[in-house]
């Protein structure tokens, strides 16, 4: 009789044990899987600015003047083009809050300029205005002038031309058509690259000078404790991406036009490029979209600002070493 009842009891206990293990696994496993998925999504949606080794190649110094000008143009716009073409471009960044870290690099949110968009348009405007004169005259290449205007179009109007006015996606595409035509002609010997020493000084001053493009991104980091955690995050993301554009530009100035600088200035540029690329690779999904520890986030912004600030003096020292660079400040 005891044995007759032992079988069913053992089976019941075994069944309950299996169910306990199963449901315990589900209870523990599902959150773990969701957490892993969340981390994976964070890695996917954050497109860390890419370092292009070509921009730092010492062989760039041996290129002819046209090739150097083309490479500099491509370096200034490299992150901008990547952001437009990769990771689903900017469409979700303007519409879904979940993607605000990418928007802070691209379009910007609530008045905060997008790091990549802002740095590219500011530096490119100097490049277009000074470094591609037709025949060395004061006349700019109209294609670069037009591209600069198109790139400056409001990035928050992505894909909404049906509301009236132009669509920024369309405007940027037109800008790159003119840009690519100029670069193609430049490499074919049918366009002019007139990058003089004072032009290099002007580009360096725009990147690292007081009230220059990077200085404005930097100042927003210093004011991070005065704004909400969300805006603080956006400023951090924006600075990381702005540093990438600055580093690309400086890398080509250093590698392609290094013979125009004194040795001390070259060492200064090397230091600036290293520090800015360092900022560009600071991986920010650790700054999550939930509630932030405000003190930690403020400290994070300050640390990035401190690294960025180490690049300013080397950049300006390099600018001042060039004819026409004495006004750099």
Secondary structure, DSSP 8 states (H G I E B T S, - for coil): -HHHHHHHHHHHHHHHHHHHHHHHHHHHHHHHHHHHHHHHHHHHH-------GGGG-GGGGGS-HHHHHHHHHHHHHHHHHHHHHSTTTTTGGGT-GGGHHHHHHTT-STT---HHHHHHHHHHHHHHHHS-BGGGSS-B-HHHHHHHHHHTS-GGGTT-GGGSS--HHHHHHHHHHHHHHHHHHHHHTSS-----HHHHHHHHHHHHSTTSHHHHHHHHHHTGGGS-HHHHHHHHHHHHHHHHHHHHHHHHHHHHSGGGS-HHHHHHHHHHHHHHHHHHT--GGGS-SS---HHHHHHHHHHHHHHHHHHHHHHHHHHHTSTT-TT--
